[in-house]
Amino acid sequence: MLSPGDFAADGHDDVLAKDREGKLILYPGNGKGGWGSPRQVGQGWNVFNRVFSRGDFNGDSSPDLLATDVSGRLHLYPSDGRRGLA
């Protein structure tokens, strides 16, 4: 589970979680201490042993995701700025 910031581009911080099947689920924050409807934004993420976000890496003002696989390779997944990945 991680909080990339405003991943949904709606002005509220969000949470992303990876389930046991490798689905990446977006839990959008509603700005009132609660959540909007969760939705799947990716699959196949079970190949990564760590998924994290440190902000905007490609300069488009949207928070991007980083992931490491079991061999230690680092992968960048840029946000598309609309609740998904580019």
CORDA-V662624 format. One record per residue. N is the residue number from 1. RES is the residue in one letter. PHI is phi in degrees with one decimal (none if undefined). Layout:
n={N;N}
res={RES;RES}
phi={PHI;PHI}
//
This chain:
n={1;2;3;4;5;6;7;8;9;10;11;12;13;14;15;16;17;18;19;20;21;22;23;24;25;26;27;28;29;30;31;32;33;34;35;36;37;38;39;40;41;42;43;44;45;46;47;48;49;50;51;52;53;54;55;56;57;58;59;60;61;62;63;64;65;66;67;68;69;70;71;72;73;74;75;76;77;78;79;80;81;82;83;84;85;86}
res={M;L;S;P;G;D;F;A;A;D;G;H;D;D;V;L;A;K;D;R;E;G;K;L;I;L;Y;P;G;N;G;K;G;G;W;G;S;P;R;Q;V;G;Q;G;W;N;V;F;N;R;V;F;S;R;G;D;F;N;G;D;S;S;P;D;L;L;A;T;D;V;S;G;R;L;H;L;Y;P;S;D;G;R;R;G;L;A}
phi={none;-151.1;-117.0;-81.1;102.7;-87.8;-68.8;-82.2;56.7;-121.6;89.1;-126.5;-70.3;-127.2;-128.2;-116.1;-137.7;-106.1;-90.4;-63.9;-85.8;92.0;-77.3;-100.2;-111.8;-94.2;-110.6;-73.6;-73.2;-101.3;79.3;-125.1;85.5;-130.9;-128.3;-84.1;-72.6;-69.7;-150.4;-75.2;-118.6;-172.0;-145.4;82.6;-79.5;-72.8;-77.1;-102.0;-93.0;-151.4;-126.5;-152.1;-139.7;-123.5;114.3;-93.1;-96.9;-107.7;78.4;-101.3;70.7;-117.4;-70.4;-103.9;-109.3;-120.6;-145.1;-115.0;-95.6;-65.5;-87.9;92.2;-71.7;-99.1;-121.0;-105.7;-122.6;-70.6;-71.7;-89.7;76.9;-138.3;77.0;-148.3;-112.0;-71.9}
//
